[in-house]
C-alpha cells in the first residue's frame, strides 16, 4: 500500500528521505558526488512528482521510499 507523502509528519518524511539518500538507492547525478543537501532536494522533488513513493508493508510493519514502477502492486 502506498502512503501519500503529504500525510506523513515532516520529521518522519525527512528521516525517510535522509535514509534513502544515504543508502545505495539514493538518486545520483552525473557528478562524482552530490552533497546530502542536493540529494535530499532531488529525492523530495521525485516524491512530489510521483517518481518515488512511500510504501507501507503490513507484513513488515515498515515504510520506505520506492520507485513505483519497480514495485509489484
Secondary structure as UniProt FT lines:
FT   STRAND          2..3
FT   HELIX           5..7
FT   HELIX           10..22
FT   TURN            24..25
FT   HELIX           36..49
FT   STRAND          53..57
FT   TURN            58..61
FT   STRAND          62..66
FT   HELIX           68..70
//
